Amino acid sequence: MNKILILLCIILVGAVAALAVRLVQRRRQLALFTRQLREIREQKQDRLIRVEHFDDETVALAKELQGFVDEEQRLIKEAEKDRQAVKTMVAGISHDFRTPLTAAGGYMQMIAQDQGLSERSRSYLDKAIAKTTYLKELSDEFFALSLVEGKGSDAAEKLSLKRLLEETTLAQYEWIRAAGIEFSADVTEESCELMASEVDILRLLENLYSNARKYAKSRIFVALTKAENGGFTLVFSNDGDMLAEADLESIFQPFYRSASGDTPGSGLGLYVVKRIVEKYGGSIAARVNEAKDFEIKIGFFPSAKE
């Protein structure tokens, strides 16, 4: 009798041990599945789900998980393909718009030179010129955006942000002087090099100046400083109208316009700036600074696109 009890105890202990081992294996396999799914999601990799313990239930679960992963990857690839197709279409449409709009604007400028136009006709012509100019600007911004977000930008190369900032600033001299704007700058002697497309960085700087031109009343300030960690900061500020906190949160959204609604522009300029900054791993923020000026601060980091 004692031998039977001992044998039963041994069998029971063996069964419990086998069950414990099985539970540990299941937990390890579930942890492995979890880690693999997280890595696939974070790294956007297309790979097979690995299995360590080949019992029927685990293999069946692995097959189902693999099916979900394969379907997700297929949908991601299709979405990316559709996104690229839309960008290509927008770029093509924008490009096709630019030529006739430029021609139409030129013809209307020639008509405006006619001294025989009535006051009413000239008023209509001025409105038509303004609307055509707006459409041309909108087309240009769409085209620039398609280049930034698509494959159309030039290849990245080592650039001096200081050099490009100085060249772009010199190109603004005439309108700044004509508008009576007080311009001041604080630019480091460092070259502030980064790996980027020159087309992108020039577009970024030109859009920042374009925004300042629309809103500045009497002063514009530009600064470029080098940080100890090798990064650098670009600041643009102007004394435009005071913006509410809600406006500051929306300033980089596409088609955002000031509350007054009477400022010309497409509403895409600062959105394009934001997309360029993000493309090269930088940060961007807007605020009302201590001088009550509207300020845009852009940070580029030493690891960005290098």
Steps between C-alpha positions, in 0.01 A plus 500: 500500500782736594676424174185586306465831687865580434456417133189718478685786671787465256258501207317801644824691559615415148169618356517824698860554392411432136208741527724763659755462222224526242365817665848654508548416132161652417586817688838522326337444162233765567773742611688420178189563291443831681860613448497406132170681434629811677822496296308451176272793586777735614753413231239442228673180399351227284615169649385159619372433851747271676379199702702321771255235618320312226182373663181520297346796686818711483552429131136586426533829690825580316326444165218736595745767619702462182182548299428827681860620451497415128165675451619810688817517290297463183269785602798720598664442161174575317447816707855618428452428131174699498665783696784524251250494213308791655823696551601440140156610383510816716848582371387452141183705540687777682765509230239510225315784675807719537563569130148614401460697822829680438392574143155620611659729757733642237214571258299672773799716593520607135129584497549705819732732304209605278416857599157469340355264759202626694523521875259207534694283254828580675345401832394163355842455342678568830287235670572251219875567531484449877313170465737377228800591715348309791442191283859522375630514860277210601622294204863578589445394861331175396789428267754572776308278741494213251880526470552507877276202575575300187808382315548822307746685723867510406738260668629603842843662519702680767378859513584810701179637649687823582588552130148426378349726767729789405428459127124481556511802733683712243226417247243654739677837526284693252158424646625539859641845418191601299268399786703694756556185706768507768706186438745353752690172510721300731680239290779278626839485329464119482393356164226283659527211258227242442424226250202615296372596157585861416161537331327403826703734722460794262125437491495494881681834529300666222172391661610640837581834339176489303306454823688789662428719197126440535474569872791719618403858582828669589768245593643160413765311696697196381745293704715195432690355796722194539444275801769320699363161394568580133143593411377849421191715537333729248262770624272731300285760677292802399259744662187373325156484660482327838393137465289305746622169643255309279641675193856408600397133514355524147766715334673206331181334378433499123282787373513682834425870457499784749172583669467822303490306172628800301866395485600366157648152465415136456517393866756234406825690556565412865364149448766447233760639744387250766515206257854596391617530861349162588649345186848576633432396859462850645250663733281807447284708733321835501440737789451863599835602653589747775495791253142401404623399153391191313797262503578178311781290646658214304751258646726275296689223678846359421355156421244630250551336161871449544 
